[in-house]
Amino acid sequence: MLIAERLTDNLASLEKRWQEVPSPGCGKEFVFGEIRQNTPLLLIGEALGQEETEQLKPFIGEAGRRLRVTLEKTGIDITQTSIVNCIPRRPLGAKGENRTPTDEELKAHAPFIKELVSILNPKLVLLLGGKALKVFFGREGIMDERGQEATLAGFGSTLFVPTLHPAATLYRPSNIGMFENDLRWTARLLRGDVVDTAKLPPFPFCRTPEEFEFFLDGMLKSEFIYFDLEAGATPPARAIWHWDSRTHIILVSFGWIEHGVPYG
């Protein structure tokens, strides 16, 4: 059987089993997602809203429009993404309004959204909001963890990047900048336009134009740059680099020569 056919069969099996999950507090409409095979990016939201249940597509309401516009603005091709929700139904409040999914509902649907990630095996998963973060990492502090990529046991080399739910940029416009920055970082991760700290030397004394060009290229590709001026060490100084592996921070040291004696 061809790989594409096997993938289609696995998705069909998952969809059928997922529809059978008891969801007494949700609407009857089930929206599996906007899934494209062999896409490097998978976006995972929270649950359906009213417009999504009417048109049977994820993220097409006001928050969805904000998401799609921001994807385009930050250089992410929507045709190279798949979009799903942790709960492929609409949680209903007492008056038929949208509501936040309960922990019990998230737990019931978690095995299926995780299986979907395993089947699609994307290069990167963008977790939209605290509920998606909780399903995969067991915690909801989205403001503390947004924009920080991490791998997760059982999912190979797939990177998970938490960010705000696009709805958070609607009721609090000051969040728009953070949301856009996270998506720009996601785009860079997808392109591989980041520094691989494992390939950098332990302490980059630049003695030739070529070495300086290599180091400058590293700085230009870094999300953050820390400038550290150390004194008192006997040249050539030995130092330990400190960086947050989630954000690929580089520690930069400058050296100079005074009266023919190198410092740095």
N, C-alpha and C positions, 0 to 999 in steps of 0.2 A: 504494500500500500504506500502511495506517495505521502511525503511528510505533510503536504497541504491537506490531503484528504483525511489523514489521521488527526490533524489539528481541528478540522471542521467537525469530525465525529466526537472528539473530546469536548468541544464547546457545546455541541448539541446535547450530549449526555449531561453536562454540567447544568445547562439551562433547564432541562427537564427536571432534574433532581432539585434544583434551587426553587423552582416554582412550587414545590410541594412543602416547603418550609412553612409551618403554621405562623400566620401573621395577623392575629385577630384585631389588632389595633391599627391596621393599615388598610388602604384601599385595595380593591381587587385587581387593579391594573398592575401588570408586571412588565418592567422595561429592562431587558437584559443589558443593554448598553449600546453605544455606538462603537462597535468593535471592527477594527481593520487588522488583517493578518500581517505579521512581520513588521509591525511598527515599533520604533525604538522607544517610544514614550507612551506610558499609560497614566491617565489622570483618574484619580479616585475621589469622588465626592462623598456626600453624606447620605442623602435619600432624595426621592422625587418630590417635586412640588406640583401644584395644580396644572400648570401649563405642560409639564412633562407628561402627566397622565393623559392629558387631552390629545397630545400629538405623538405620544409613545416614543419620545426621544429624550435623552438626558441633557441637562444644561441648555435649555432653550428659553428659559424665563429671563428675567432681568439680570439675575446673577450669571446665568449662562452667557448672555450677551456680553457682559463685562469680561468674562473669562475668555471668550473667543476674540474679542477686540484686543485684549492684552497679550494673548498668544501671538497674534499677528504683529503687534507693536514691538514685541521683544524678539522677533525673528524665529518663532516656532511655527512650523508648517502644520496646520490643522489636519491636513491629509496624511500626515505621518504620526498621528496620535490615535489612541483609543480612549474613550471616555465612558466610565461606569460609576456606579455608586455602591457604597457598602451595603445599603438596603435598596433593592431594586423595586421598591414599592413606596407609596406615599403614607407616612405616618399621619394619622388624623387626630385632631383634638376633639373635645366634647361637642363643639359646634361645627365640626367638619373642616376646620382650618388646619393649616400646616402646623406640625409640632416637631420638636427635637426627638430623635429616636432614644428609647430607653437603653440602659446598659444591657438589659435582658434581650432586647431585640438585636442589638449589635452582636452580642455573643451568639445568638442563634444563627445569624447570617455570616459570621466571621469565617467559618471553614470554607464557605463557598467563594467568597471574594479572594481568599488566600489561594484557593485552588485555581481560580482564574488567573492570578498573577503567575503561578507556576506553569500553567498551560501556555500563556502568551510569552513568558520569559522575556520581558522587555529589558532594554538597557537601563531604563530609569523609570521610577514610579513617582509621580507627583501627588502627595497626599494633601488634599484640599480640606483643611480645617482640623479642629481638635478631635472630632469623632473618628475620622480616618486614621489619624495618628494613634488614637487609643486602640483601634482594632489591631494594628500591626505592632505597636510598641508598648501598649498597656498604660499609656499616660496621655494627658490632654493639654499639657502646657505649650500650646502652639506658639505663643509669643517668645518663649524661651528657646524653642528648637527650630523655628522657621529658618529656612535657607541653609540648613546644615545637613549635608548628605551623609548617609550611613548605609552599610550593608546589614542584612538580617539573616540569621542562621536559617538554613533551609531554602534560601532563595538565590544561592550561588553568588554571582558577581553583580546582580541587579542592585542599583543604587536607589534608595528611598530618600526623597526630599520633601519634608513637611513645609507647607506654606499656609497662608490664610485662606479661608474659604472666600471666594469672590464676593459673596453676600456681605462679608465684613467690610468691604470697600464701599458698599452702598450706604449702609447706615453710619459708617464712620469714614468719610472721604480722606481723612488724614492717613488712612491705611494704604491708600493707593500706591504711594511710593515704595513701601515695603513689599507689596505684592509684585509690583513690576520688577523690583530688584531681584526677588527670588526667582522670577521667571527668566530674567536675563542670565542669572547664574545657572539655571537649568539648561538654557540654550547653550551655554559654554560647556557644560558637562557633556551634553549630547555631541557637541562638535569635538570634544577632546581638547578644548582650548584652555587647559589648566596646567599647572606645574606638577610634575611628578617628582615629589621631594626625594623619592628613593634614588633618583638618577642624579641628584645634585651632590657636589663634593661636600665633605664635612665642614670645611671652612674655606670659603672662596677668596683666597688672595689672588687678586688680578694683576698679573705682571706683564701681560701682553694684550694688545688690542683684541685678539681673538677671545681671550678669557673674559675680558670686560664685555664684549658683545654677547657672549653666552650668558653671563650673569644679568645683563640688562634685559635680555629676552625673557629670562625667568621672572624678573620684577614686573615686566609689562603684562605677563600672563597671570599674575597673582591677584587674588581678590583683595588681600590686605598686605601691606608692607610695613614691617616694623624696623625702624632705624635705631640701631644700638651702637653707641660710641663707648668703647671700653678703653680704660687707661690702666697702667700699672703692671701689665703683663709683659714678660720678656718676649720679644719677637723671636720667631714667629709664634704668636699667641695661639693657644689651643682653647677651643671653646665648644660648648655643646649647643646645638640648635634646639630651640623650643618652638614648637608650632602645634596648632590644633589641627589634627589630621582631617577633621571634617571640613575645614575651610581653607586648607592649604596655605597656612601663613608662612612667610619666609622671614627669617631674621637676617637683617642686613647689617654688616659691620663695615665702617669706613676706615681706611688707613691713610697715613700721610708720612711724609719725610721731613724731618727738621734737623738741619745741620748734618745732613747725610745719614741720620739715624732713623731707621724705619720704626714707626709706631703703628699699632692697630690691634 
